[in-house]
């Protein structure tokens, strides 16, 4: 469902408008006011809440192997590649970026291609700064072997590249705010779109003191969210040794 359809369905489920008249009562999310305007806001917030429950939902991952992710063409002597578009950047707008998948950094000599591909070690930023950006090390240029994510989410290579390499990686997208009629909840599988409705019902119920609506929304949300967690949740991992 698109944003308008989600809002119309929520309005019906909350009793704000009847099913037969909803398309007349809410023909567009743009300019909606009063109780319907609040429904529009609650649905938008509901999707944002779901997306922010985990910053590494599998449905928000942009993978290079699948034709997305990032593919950075290095410039000789340039160490840092910030978010943004154009040469010398990672070609991803900050508004679309969530975080890096730090296990996916790879590097290859551009002229050779995949046969030359190797993993880049993910180094803490301070370790990269103190190891590769200290004294004479700043001027050493060769094939990068490590990458560090900077405080601004830039990719910082060490040593600085001495020529043309291709650095690839996956990242997790930042789900955009729903705003226009045709907007679709980015990445969220279609069969889970009703989660936006159920969570919006709970927000409506809190505002209107409607416990029966809250109970229905909460029950439906719990069952469907458990299904989403089972099939699309971030992978579990074990921490390293304590000593």
Backbone torsions as a table, in degrees:
resi	resn	phi	psi	omega
1	UNK	NA	147.0	174.8
2	UNK	-87.8	178.8	-173.8
3	UNK	-60.2	-44.7	-179.9
4	UNK	-60.6	-45.5	-179.7
5	UNK	-63.2	-38.6	177.5
6	UNK	-63.6	-41.3	179.9
7	UNK	-68.3	-40.6	178.1
8	UNK	-63.1	-42.6	-179.9
9	UNK	-65.3	-40.0	179.2
10	UNK	-64.0	-43.0	179.5
11	UNK	-59.6	-39.0	178.7
12	UNK	-69.1	-46.2	-178.5
13	UNK	-62.6	-31.3	-179.0
14	UNK	-88.6	-6.1	-179.9
15	UNK	79.0	15.4	178.9
16	UNK	-73.4	-31.3	178.4
17	UNK	-148.7	154.8	-179.7
18	UNK	-80.4	158.0	-178.2
19	UNK	-63.9	-33.0	-177.4
20	UNK	-79.2	-21.3	-175.3
21	UNK	-110.4	1.1	-171.2
22	UNK	-64.1	-37.3	-178.4
23	UNK	-67.6	-25.2	175.6
24	UNK	-81.8	-40.9	-178.2
25	UNK	-69.9	-35.8	-179.1
26	UNK	-132.1	77.8	-179.7
27	UNK	-76.0	-19.4	-179.0
28	UNK	-157.1	149.8	176.2
29	UNK	-77.4	-22.9	-178.8
30	UNK	-73.6	121.7	178.0
31	UNK	85.0	3.9	179.5
32	UNK	-64.4	138.9	-177.6
33	UNK	-129.9	174.9	176.6
34	UNK	62.6	-143.9	-177.1
35	UNK	-63.6	-35.6	178.1
36	UNK	-70.9	-33.6	175.2
37	UNK	-64.0	-38.0	177.4
38	UNK	-67.1	-38.4	177.1
39	UNK	-59.5	-43.8	178.8
40	UNK	-58.2	-45.8	178.9
41	UNK	-64.2	-39.9	-179.4
42	UNK	-66.8	-38.0	178.6
43	UNK	-66.5	-43.2	177.7
44	UNK	-60.7	-44.1	179.2
45	UNK	-65.4	-35.9	-178.9
46	UNK	-62.2	-44.7	178.7
47	UNK	-65.1	-41.6	178.7
48	UNK	-60.9	-40.1	178.9
49	UNK	-61.9	-44.7	-179.2
50	UNK	-62.8	-46.2	-178.9
51	UNK	-63.2	-33.1	-177.1
52	UNK	-86.7	-5.7	176.4
53	UNK	-58.0	-36.4	176.4
54	UNK	-139.4	136.2	178.8
55	UNK	-87.6	2.4	177.8
56	UNK	-133.9	41.2	169.9
57	UNK	-54.6	139.8	178.5
58	UNK	-64.4	-27.5	-178.6
59	UNK	-79.2	-2.1	174.1
60	UNK	-108.9	5.5	-178.8
61	UNK	-82.8	130.8	176.0
62	UNK	-105.6	110.0	-170.7
63	UNK	-104.2	130.7	179.9
64	UNK	-64.2	-40.5	-179.2
65	UNK	-60.1	-29.2	-178.8
66	UNK	-94.6	13.8	175.3
67	UNK	93.2	7.6	177.9
68	UNK	-121.5	-131.7	-178.8
69	UNK	59.3	-151.2	177.8
70	UNK	-126.8	151.1	174.5
71	UNK	-139.2	101.6	-172.3
72	UNK	-98.8	126.4	173.8
73	UNK	-91.4	115.3	-176.6
74	UNK	-72.6	158.4	175.9
75	UNK	-119.0	130.1	-177.2
76	UNK	-51.8	125.4	178.2
77	UNK	87.4	-13.7	179.4
78	UNK	-87.8	121.7	-174.4
79	UNK	-90.9	-43.5	-172.0
80	UNK	-107.2	139.2	-179.0
81	UNK	-127.5	102.3	-173.3
82	UNK	-82.5	169.9	169.8
83	UNK	-63.3	149.5	-178.5
84	UNK	137.4	-173.8	-179.9
85	UNK	-123.3	154.7	178.8
86	UNK	103.9	172.4	-179.3
87	UNK	-57.2	140.9	178.0
88	UNK	82.9	6.8	176.4
89	UNK	-121.8	177.1	176.9
90	UNK	-86.8	-2.1	176.7
91	UNK	63.9	37.6	173.5
92	UNK	-133.8	126.7	179.5
93	UNK	-69.6	141.9	179.0
94	UNK	-56.1	-34.0	-178.7
95	UNK	-68.0	-17.2	-179.6
96	UNK	-102.2	-0.8	-170.2
97	UNK	-106.1	133.7	175.2
98	UNK	-103.2	-69.0	176.9
99	UNK	-161.4	163.4	179.2
100	UNK	-80.0	147.0	166.0
101	UNK	-88.6	100.7	-167.0
102	UNK	-72.5	-5.6	178.9
103	UNK	-94.6	6.5	-171.0
104	UNK	-115.6	5.2	-177.2
105	UNK	-69.5	127.8	178.4
106	UNK	-136.8	158.6	179.1
107	UNK	-142.0	140.9	176.3
108	UNK	-143.0	151.1	172.4
109	UNK	-70.6	121.8	-171.6
110	UNK	-56.0	-42.0	-176.3
111	UNK	-68.0	-23.8	-177.9
112	UNK	-92.9	-41.5	178.4
113	UNK	94.2	-155.6	-171.8
114	UNK	-60.6	-27.6	-179.3
115	UNK	-61.8	-18.7	-177.3
116	UNK	-103.7	6.2	-172.2
117	UNK	-70.6	136.5	177.9
118	UNK	-141.7	153.2	175.7
119	UNK	-72.3	147.8	170.5
120	UNK	-102.1	131.5	176.4
121	UNK	-69.6	135.8	177.9
122	UNK	-87.0	111.9	-174.8
123	UNK	-107.4	140.4	173.1
124	UNK	-57.5	145.8	-174.8
125	UNK	-56.8	-45.1	-178.4
126	UNK	-65.9	-35.5	177.3
127	UNK	-66.4	-39.6	176.6
128	UNK	-64.7	-45.8	-177.8
129	UNK	-60.8	-43.5	-177.2
130	UNK	-79.7	-22.4	-177.9
131	UNK	-94.0	-36.1	-174.6
132	UNK	-112.4	-15.0	-179.8
133	UNK	-115.9	47.0	-180.0
134	UNK	-130.0	120.4	175.0
135	UNK	57.1	-132.2	-175.6
136	UNK	-66.5	-18.3	179.9
137	UNK	-63.0	-23.7	-179.7
138	UNK	-63.0	-29.1	-175.3
139	UNK	-95.8	-1.8	177.8
140	UNK	-76.6	125.3	179.4
141	UNK	-125.7	125.7	177.4
142	UNK	-160.7	-165.7	179.3
143	UNK	-69.8	129.5	177.8
144	UNK	-64.1	142.7	177.7
145	UNK	-123.9	-13.1	178.1
146	UNK	-135.1	161.9	174.3
147	UNK	-139.7	143.4	177.2
148	UNK	-128.7	135.0	176.6
149	UNK	-84.8	121.6	-177.9
150	UNK	-78.0	169.8	177.5
151	UNK	-58.2	-25.5	178.1
152	UNK	-95.7	13.6	-179.6
153	UNK	70.3	14.3	173.3
154	UNK	-70.7	158.0	173.0
155	UNK	-98.3	126.3	-175.8
156	UNK	-119.8	118.7	-172.3
157	UNK	-95.7	146.8	175.6
158	UNK	-142.3	131.8	-11.6
159	UNK	-65.4	167.0	174.9
160	UNK	-57.1	142.8	-176.9
161	UNK	-67.0	145.5	177.9
162	UNK	-101.9	6.9	-179.0
163	UNK	-174.7	-153.7	-175.1
164	UNK	-91.8	110.2	174.5
165	UNK	-123.2	159.1	175.5
166	UNK	-114.7	119.0	178.0
167	UNK	-105.2	126.4	-179.9
168	UNK	-119.0	155.3	179.3
169	UNK	-166.9	160.3	172.1
170	UNK	-100.8	156.7	174.1
171	UNK	-145.8	164.5	177.4
172	UNK	-101.3	127.5	-176.4
173	UNK	-74.2	154.6	171.9
174	UNK	-94.4	116.7	-176.4
175	UNK	-63.6	127.4	-179.7
176	UNK	-72.7	156.1	177.1
177	UNK	-73.9	133.0	176.2
178	UNK	-69.2	130.9	-175.2
179	UNK	-141.2	-32.7	-175.3
180	UNK	-112.2	160.0	-175.6
181	UNK	-51.8	-45.4	-172.8
182	UNK	-86.2	-1.1	179.9
183	UNK	-61.0	139.6	179.0
184	UNK	-114.0	140.7	175.5
185	UNK	-59.2	104.7	-171.5
186	UNK	-53.6	121.8	172.9
187	UNK	80.7	-29.9	-177.0
188	UNK	-63.5	121.6	-179.0
189	UNK	-54.3	142.5	-174.0
190	UNK	-55.2	-39.0	-176.7
191	UNK	-72.4	-0.2	175.6
192	UNK	-115.4	10.2	-179.9
193	UNK	-61.9	-29.1	-179.2
194	UNK	-64.1	-15.4	174.8
195	UNK	-58.4	-35.7	178.4
196	UNK	-63.8	-38.1	178.4
197	UNK	-67.1	-47.4	-176.3
198	UNK	-63.3	-41.2	179.3
199	UNK	-71.3	-34.0	175.9
200	UNK	-66.4	-35.1	176.1
201	UNK	-60.3	-39.6	179.2
202	UNK	-66.4	-38.1	177.6
203	UNK	-67.4	-41.8	176.1
204	UNK	-58.7	-46.0	-176.7
205	UNK	-63.5	-36.8	177.5
206	UNK	-65.4	-35.4	-179.3
207	UNK	-75.8	-41.6	-173.7
208	UNK	-95.4	0.3	-176.4
209	UNK	54.4	57.5	-179.0
210	UNK	-118.8	82.3	-174.7
211	UNK	-60.8	-31.5	-179.3
212	UNK	-69.1	-35.2	176.9
213	UNK	-70.3	-40.1	178.6
214	UNK	-62.5	-44.5	-178.4
215	UNK	-61.8	-42.7	-179.7
216	UNK	-67.1	-44.2	178.7
217	UNK	-64.6	-41.7	-178.7
218	UNK	-64.8	-42.5	-179.5
219	UNK	-65.5	-46.1	179.8
220	UNK	-65.9	-40.0	179.2
221	UNK	-62.6	-43.7	-176.5
222	UNK	-60.2	-45.5	-178.5
223	UNK	-66.9	-46.3	-177.8
224	UNK	-71.5	-35.9	179.8
225	UNK	-66.8	-36.0	176.5
226	UNK	-62.3	-38.2	176.6
227	UNK	-65.4	-43.7	179.0
228	UNK	-61.9	-42.8	178.3
229	UNK	-61.3	-37.3	-176.1
230	UNK	-68.2	-32.1	-173.8
231	UNK	-109.4	-21.1	-174.3
232	UNK	-132.0	14.1	-178.7
233	UNK	-76.2	160.4	174.9
234	UNK	-58.7	149.6	-179.9
235	UNK	-70.3	146.1	178.3
236	UNK	-82.4	147.4	177.4
237	UNK	-145.2	157.8	179.8
238	UNK	-100.5	143.8	177.4
239	UNK	-73.6	163.4	179.4
240	UNK	-74.6	175.9	179.5
241	UNK	-63.8	148.1	-179.4
242	UNK	-76.9	-22.1	-179.7
243	UNK	-152.4	NA	NA
